[in-house]
């Protein structure tokens, strides 16, 4: 059959592929997934795409079922021709990719996304100068580590000239995996095109009636058409004899292959089975393993002559995946085990311990610790390379083969961790449940219980997570007491503290999500009972827990002292992102929002440098909040968009809720009612059933702020007051504190002065230990709102004076200037009011705070000055991606490092910068840095 006949009736698919290739050649990143049943012609379309790709470079890989659990097997196959370009990648990505491809020892314990980011960068390098097309067939059998990396790249293709073309069977699992990739279904052929295929393969042309019957029976499947045509006699094709009933279609095609295989000599069937189970297509390995089993050296010739496979000097390739399946199905279990044993022996001689372990496992008849330990070691290597999802499956198999219950429980726990890090939360929970069950009568260990709490905290019920952590802390204490016999008491205490403190920190995090102050007090007392840690980071964390508990238990002086001691111990460099987030939390509890913002921003920078993308969504929660508190609303929204995408990619639903809530607040500041409500309601849909009090509070605050900005004081007063009184998330300390200034203003606007004074009293108590100018300015502003008319202007001026040195407080300063201008105008001091109102209107305009700008302009006109809307700040013209890139460039990072931190290619960064410069009216990185570091006002 000619290539033209193989593609008969595929004009629309070929047109889509041509459009795909045109985009790639023009420098655009593209991804396309062909889906269809076996035999539909997906491979033929991929071959045509590869033929038409020139001048773009073409890389190819094919998924193989025996390789589907071997991390990065498909990626190694795809990227081997361009592995020499790895040295051009940023250092962390370079080492990650080298480890994944087996070019060097893996760095160990790296984030799976670091490999993915490196793959994206490598593809972009390989696309120079004419573009790159990656053709991946049988995607349903690609190992998970490779699939994750390629799909990560597919979601981020920009101006890279990279095209990813996948083909997969149309299964539910494949559809889910490829859900973010534009798809093209390769369906059955129409009757006329089916007749052409039949005619090309038949001994004589079929008459129309026969062609129509065969086309209908096969569903137009090209493979079924070709195979059926070869089985029909001339008499049947011409209608002189009846067609067989039923026709060999569907599963029958596999039976046809099975009949062909069954007629082959025994040695040939054996070599075919070796090739099917080996999976790599390594001719020498297949022949050596077959020789171990007694097969003759020329045993493959009959299979090749029958057209079942192609034998080349470089390897063996089955003509169709169904042939491999038929070979496997037709062999007995005993013969398959014998072949796996032979392949294990050959893998050992080749030094491939991972394949040896997997073949030995397939040959095992029951539990075997020796094999289980080998599999666990293979999983360790996968984890070190970042192939967590594949490691998880290997560890589950290792656990199945483990005789000892406690060891089996430990391996299942490790499988749960690997599955979670690999982005498979459902599999992680299943493995953890199995680990608990395997623990037996002694019950699960504290670390298993703690892990369950972490899963729950990330994507489940935060209150349940809190309960689980407290249980884990009790278990850890009991286990430490059991180990105390025969040990030195001081050593035992230190070991107990080392085990319990991280669990208490997890519990405190859960308590902060829920807003459970009683739990925070209990956790603080338990932390205080632990000995002083020798490690400075642990000592800091213990102080934060103790201070938080004391503060929320009513001991404001003692709690504030502990928190201040903790913050004084934070080094300028050396703390990881998690500890910096705790520092931000401590500053918030002291009422110092500006300090909290600084620590949150630092945490974001540290997390990006570390390359631990899996933790980045949570870190970006604080970083985005920090930028919002620092008046950088566009950047805050851009960071939350990034965090939301990563949270959804990593399965951290509760972090997604946090980013949605922050996006709602940013939209409320802009006065975008549609977006604010949509984001808030989506956040609440996650946060309420998961009992995420803080997320509920922030999302509800966004709706109250929206009402306040739009002048709906009654509604704003009602919404913001509800944060302190009733409903899910009500009374959460951080939400109550964060909304207090707005609550005071809403209450005054609604005429409820008693509620306003009560809110001011709360803020006075909360910020009694705060020393930062911004916290004092906020308090002065709120006092002014409930003060007698004569005292109010002086308090507002004091607030402005305190904010004069805080370049990041542009929004708060504009809010205060607006209130002062309004007060002065009402006192008929319009000459004094105008400068303040003018400043407020201009600042709000630059910040994109449309309703606040409108309010200031209205007041300015009432004061006798015709104010015009200010031009938005130049930064407001940037897209979210452009803004993130511009910020990092302004910090002095080269394009390659910017790309690494944002998980983009260098070419994509360069493309966006090319658009950023004219938008901002700058011509150099120096000018860009100057623009982005000047105060927003």
Secondary structure, 3 states (H helix, E strand, C coil): CCHHHHCCCCHHHHHHHHHHHHHHHCCCCEEEEEEECCCCCHHHHHHHHHHHCCCCEEEEEECCHHHCCCCCHHHHHHHHHHHHHHHHCCHHHHHHHHHHCCCCCCCCCCCHHHHHHHHHHHHHHHCCCCCEEEEEECHHHCCHHHHHHHHHHHCCCCCCCEEEEEEEECCHHHHHHCCCCCEEECCCCCHHHHHHHHHHHCCCCCCHHHHHHHHHHHCCCHHHHHHHHHHCCHHHHCCCCCCCCCCCCCHHHHHHHHHHHHCCCHHHHHHHHHHHHHCCCCHHHHHHHHHHCCCCCCCHHHHHHCCCEEEECCEEEECCHHHHHHHHHHCCHHHHHHHHHHHHHHHHHCCCHHHHHHHHHHHCCCCCHHHHHHHHHHHHHHHHCCCHHHHHHHHHHHHHCCCCHHHHHHHHHHHHHHHHHCCCHHHHHHHHHHHHHHCHHHCCCHHHHHHHHHHHHHHCCHHHHHHHHHHHHHHHHHHHHHHCCCCCHHHHHHHHHHHHHHHHHHHHHHHHHHCCHHHHHHHHHHHHHCCCCCCHHHHHHHHHHHHHHHHHCCCHHHHHHHHHHHHHCCCCCCCCHHHHHHHHHHHHHCCCHHHHHHHHHHHHHHHHHHCCHHHHHHHHHHHHHHHHHCCCHHHHHHHHHHHHHHHHHHCCHHHHHHHHHHHHHHHHHHCCHHHHHHHHHHHHHHHCCCCCHHHHHHHHHHHHHHHHHCCCHHHHHHHHHHHHHCCCCCCCHHHHHHHHHHHHHHHHHHCCHHHHHHHHHHHHHHCCCCCCHHHHHHHHHHHHHHCCHHHHHHHHHHHHHHHCCCCCCHHHHHHHHHHHHHHHHHCCCHHHHHHHHHHHHHHHHHHCCHHHHHHHHHHHHHCCCCCCCCCCCHHHHCCHHHHHHHHHHHCCCCHHHHHHHHCCCHHHHHHHHHHHHHHHCCCCHHHHHHHHHCCCC
